[in-house]
């Protein structure tokens, strides 16, 4: 099973985006998608593999946060 995490692009240098995962920043290659600064993307293994609307990204992030809260409560 593969898990892709949503993130917001905050900077682009050549074809590499700096993406924000709620305060944690990571590089991701943009070879597979067309995206601009401010776009939300799904990232897997260092690549942006899909773009998301802001609404879809926020829903996904809320779900991730709920999962993390549940895990902390176990």
Residue pairs with C-beta under 8 A, 6 or more apart in sequence:
2 44
3 44
4 42
4 43
4 44
4 49
4 50
5 21
5 42
5 43
5 44
5 64
6 40
6 41
6 42
6 43
6 52
6 57
6 60
6 61
6 64
7 19
7 20
7 21
7 26
7 28
7 40
7 41
7 43
8 19
8 20
8 38
8 39
8 40
8 57
9 17
9 18
9 19
9 20
9 35
9 36
9 37
9 38
9 39
9 40
9 41
9 48
10 18
10 19
10 20
10 25
10 37
11 17
11 18
11 37
12 18
12 30
12 36
12 37
15 29
15 30
15 31
16 27
16 28
16 29
16 30
17 27
17 28
17 29
17 30
17 35
17 41
17 48
18 25
18 26
18 27
19 25
19 26
19 27
19 28
19 41
19 43
19 48
22 61
26 43
27 46
28 41
28 43
28 46
28 47
28 48
29 46
29 47
29 48
30 48
31 47
32 47
32 48
32 49
33 41
33 48
33 49
33 50
33 51
34 51
35 41
35 48
35 51
39 51
40 51
40 52
40 53
40 54
40 56
40 57
41 48
41 49
41 50
41 51
41 52
42 48
42 49
42 50
42 51
42 52
43 49
52 60
